[in-house]
Amino acid sequence: MRASSPPRIEFAGANLLRAIAVLAVIYSHISYYLIDDLGSGWWLIDGVYTVLVAGGGLNQHLSFLGVAIFMMLTGLMLTASATRHSPGRFLFNRVGRLLPALWVAVLIAIVLVRLGINGMFSGQDGISNSEAALSFVLGGFFLTPEVAVLGVTWTLVVQVLFYLYCVAARPLLRTIPIAVPLAGAALCSAVLLYNLYVPQPYAVPMLSKVAATLPAVFMGQIIYLGWARLADWRWVIVATMAQAEVVRLATDSHVYWAGDRYLWTMFVVTCAVLVLVRYDGYLGRSSVVRWTATRSYAIYLLHTLILYRVYENTVGYLGRTGAVLAFLLVTAGAAELLYRFVEVPASRWIGAQSHRFGRSDQSTTNATTPTITRTSTPIRTAGAID
């Protein structure tokens, strides 16, 4: 099969899904904190439990719901980019956009721990200089015992490994693209089985967490391949079933951390993405959704650094609802600062540097890559994901 340039597809509802995802993540941590840590409750948690957990069959605390949406969007929106761009440009764009805000958030987390304001997200009382240095490159998650100064950043390990996998599998992605998620499912299963049967110190528990999460990313990739007509529908079904088997294996192996409803959660998220990612209505274009979506990475990085201290210092004066609102306001302000003064300048710089890769990509593509005429016209608009 000859390589071809994948079509650009407009995902107008991506912002709506990002907003839903980050709100679900925030809700999960509020619910964990109030129910599991404090043993209290809140009226919103009662309502969500009744409707979505008991009624809808989702995990307690809506665990994994927001993360699965983010991951599925990653696979859906970056598969074409991994195929179209050179490995250097792809990794520079993707990892480069993650690092500046990550480094600032990790630095804040370390300072808060050293000042005694916040604790660690793992069992240690503090963090050493070497552990702090490793945290800037997500290395603490691979230590035994795990060292997590900012717990939510484990999902970035999943994303970075997916980027590296796409680069390594680029020849397949350009010729037999459906083989990439199929091979990914096989690799994830192998990792889960290895860590299940190989004892410490030879097992790597973090890799099981990665392998249990990557099916959400591969499902996004499968959806893109189906929509772009780069894979036959029968192979799309086979690849989907392969991801479901990985989730089932991870559930049976107790890799997941909040029950056994992850396969159903994946199904719900897949349906939501299929319905909403190309939605181009008023709700998706609203200023609140757009603000939340564009700041979602900053919110994701910062919210657990803010939640616990703000809540415990305000609940006595404002009550539970008031304390949660105070936390949301502080998080919104901090996210705005991180977005405006770190993410935006870094993105502009990376975009400018990326043009150097782009020029070499174009000359290489013109010289070596044939173009295949498709029977369907690719969807291209100003907002197309590249």
N, C-alpha and C positions, 0 to 999 in steps of 0.2 A: 504494500500500500504506500502511496506517495504522500509526503508531508504536505500539509496545507495550512494556510493561515486561518485560525478559528474565527468564527463570526463574533462581532461585538453585539451583546444583547443588553438592552436597557432594563435595569432593575429599579424601577421607580419607587417601589415600596421598601427598598433597603433601609431607609431612614426610619420608617415605622417599625420595622423589625428590630433595628438596633435599639430604639427607644424601649420597646417591649422587653427586650433582653436585659438591658441594664436595670430597668425597674424590677424585673423578676429576680435579678441577682441581689439588689438591695433588699427586696422583701425577704429573700432567703436568709440573709445575714441578720436582719432584724428579728425574724422568727426564731432562728437558732438561738440568738442571744436572749430573747425574752422567755422562751419556753425552756430550752435546755440549760442555759447558764443561770438565769435568774429564777426559774420556776414560777414565773408570773404568767401574764397573758396580755391580750389586747383585742379589742373588738374586731379590728380588721383581720387579725389572724383567725379568729373564730369564724368569720364569714368566708375567708378563703378556704379554710379547712372544710367547711360544710359544702361549698360549691365545687372546688377544684380537687381537693384531696379525697374526701369521702365520696363526693358525687362524681368527680371527673376521673378518679383513679390515678392521679399524679402522685409523685413522691411527697412525703412529709416535708414541710417548709418549701415546697416547690423546688426541691433540690435538683440540680442539673438542668432545669428548664432553660434558664437564661444562658447558661454556658453552652448548651446544645444549640441554641439559636445563633449565638456568636460563631460557633464552630462551623455550623452548616453554611452560614454566610461566607466564611473564609473559603471553604471549598468551592462554593458556587461562583464567587466573584473573582477568584484569583487563578482558577485553572487556565483560563484563556491567556492571562498575563504570563503565567509560567511557560506556556507554549510559544507565545509570540515574541517575548523578549529573550535576550541572551541571559545565561545563568548569572553573570556578573551584575547586569542591570537589574534583574529580578530580585536578587538577594539584597542588593544595595537599596533598592526602593522599599522593600518590605521590612527588612530588619532595621534599616536606618530610620524608618518612621516609628518603630517601636522603642528604640533605645533611649532617646533624649528624655522623654517623659518617664520612662521606667527608671532611669538613673536618678532623676530628681525625686521620684516617689520613694525609691529604696533609701536614698540619703536621708529623707525626712523620717522614714521609719527607723533607721539606725539612730538618728539623733534623739528621737522620742524614747527609744529603748534606753539609750545611754543616760538620758535625763531622768529616767524612772517614771516617765509619764505613761508610756505604753509598755505592754509586755510583748514577749515573742509570740509568734503564731505556732511555735513548736514548744517542746518541753523545757527548753533552756531558760535559765534566769536572766541571761544576758547574751551578748554576742562578742566574740573575739575579733581582733583585727583581720585575721585570715578569713574567718567566716563572713565578715562584712564585705571583704573584697570579693569573695566568691558569689555573694548575693547579687552583685552588680551584673554578673553574667549567668545568673540563675543556677549557679553551681551548688548552692546549699541544699537544694532538693535531692541531690545525689549522694549526700553524706549519710553516714550511718552513725548515730541517729540523724534524721533529717533536721536541717536548720532552716527555719523559715522566718525571716524578719518581716516579710510582707506576703502573707499566705496566698492571696489571690493570683500572684504572678506565676503560679504553677501552670496556668493555662497558656502562658506565653511559651513555655517549654513545648507544649503540644503544637502551637503554631509554627515555631521555628523549625521543629523536626519535620513538620509537613512541608515547609518551604524547601528544606534540604532534600527531602524525599522527591519532591516534584522536579528539582534540578537533576537529581541522580536518575530519575525515570523519564527525563525529557525526551529521549529518543522514542520510547514507547508512547509517551503522551502525544507525540507528533505523528505517529504512524498507526498504533493500535491503542487509542486512548482508554478504552474500557478496561484494558489489561492493568492499568495503573491502580484503580481502586480494588480490583480483584487481587492483585499481588499485595496491596496494602492490607487487605483483610487476612491474607495468609500470614504476613509478617506479624500482624497484631496477635493472631492466634498463637503463633510460635512463641512470642514474648510472654503471653499469659501462661502458656503451658510450662515454659522454662521456669518462670518465677514460682509457679505452683509446685513444681516437683524438685527444684534445686534449692537446697537449704542455704541459709546465710553461712558465710559472708559472700557467697557467690551470686546470690540473687540481687536484683536491683529493683526494689519495690516501686520507685518512681516510674519506671518504665511500664509497669502494669497499669498504673494510672493513665499514662499516656496512651497505651494500647487500648484501654477501655474507652477513651474519649475520641480517638481518631475516627471511629466509625461515623460520628456526626459530621466530621470534616469530609470524609469520603462520600457521605450521602449528598452533601452539597455538590461535590464534584460530579457525582452520577446524575443529579438533576440537570446540571449544566450540559453535560454530554448528551443527555436525552433531548433537551430543548434545542441544542445547537445541531442536532441530527448528526452527531459524530459517533453515535453508537446505536446499533439495532435495538429495538425495544425488548427483544427477548434477552439480550445480554444485559440490558438495564435491569431487568427483573432478577437475573442471576446475581449480578453485582449487589443489588439491594438485599437479597437473601443472604449473601455472604456477610454483609455488615450486621445483619440481624443475628447471625450465628455468633459473631464476635461479641456482641452485646449479651447474648444469652450465656456464653462461656464466662464472661466477666461477672455476670450476675451470680451464676452458680459458684464461681470461685470467690465470691464475697469481696471483689475488688472495689465495687461501689460502696458508698459510705452511708446511704440513707434508704435502705430497703431494697425491694426487688422489683420496682416498677419502672426500671430504666428503658426497657424495650417499648413499653407503652408510651413513655415520655418521648422517645425517639419518633414513634409513629405520629404523635400529636404535633411535634415540632416539624416533622416533614410535611404534614398536611398544612400547617400554618404557613410555612415557607412557600409551598406551592401556590397557596391562595393569595398571599399578601405581597410576595416579593416583586410582582409586576403590577401591583395595584397603584393607580395614579390618581387617587381621589383627593378630596379636600383634607381629610385627616392626615394623610401622609405628607401633605405640603404645609401643614400648619406650622406656625412659628415655634410653638412649644415642642412639637415633635422634632422639628429641625434642630432646635437648640439642644435638646436632650441627646439626639443622635450624634451630632458633631462633637459634643463633649463626653460621649459615652466612654471613651477610653480613659480620659482623665477621671471621670466619676468612678469607673471601675477600679482604677489604681488607688484612689484616695479614700474611698468611703469607709473601709474598715479601720483606717487610721483615725477616723473622726468619730465613728459611731459610739464606741463604748464610753469614752470620757465625756462627750457632750451629753449623752443620755443620763449617765449617773450624776452629772452635775446640774442637770436641769429638771429631772423628773420630780424632785421634791417640791419645786416651785410651779411647774407647768403641768404636771400630770403626765400620763403616758403619751397621750396624743400630742400634747404640746412639746414634750421632749423629742418625739420622733420628728415633728415639724422643725424643731430647732436643729436637729441633726441634718435634715434635708437642706435647710437654708445654708448652714455652714459648709456642707459638702458642695452645694451649688456654687458658692463663692470661691471655694478653693479650686474647684474644677475649672471655673472660668479663668482664674489666674494661671493655672497650669496650661490650659489650652492657648490662651492669648500670648503668654510670654515664653512658652517652651515649644508646644506642638506646632503652632503656626510658623514661627521663625524657622524652626528646624525643617518643617515640610517645604518651605520656600527654598531653603538652601539645598535640600536634597533634590527638589524638582529641578533647580538650576544645574546641579551637577549631573543629574540623570540625562540631560541633553547630550552630554559627551558620549554616554553609552548609546543613546538613541541614534546618533549619527552613524556609529559603527554598525549597529543593528540593521539600519536601513540599507547600508551598502552590502552587508552580508546577505540579507534577505533577497535583495534584488539580484545578487549574483548566483545564489545557490538554491533558493526555495521556489519551486513551481507553484503556480496558482491554479486551483481546481475550481471550475465554474460550478456553482451549486444551483439546484433547481429552485431553491427558495431564497428569497432576498434577506440578507442579514438585517436585523433591526438596529439602526444606528441613529442616535440622537445626541444632543449636547451632553446628556448625562450618562452616556454609555460607560460601562465599567471597563477599564483597560488593565 
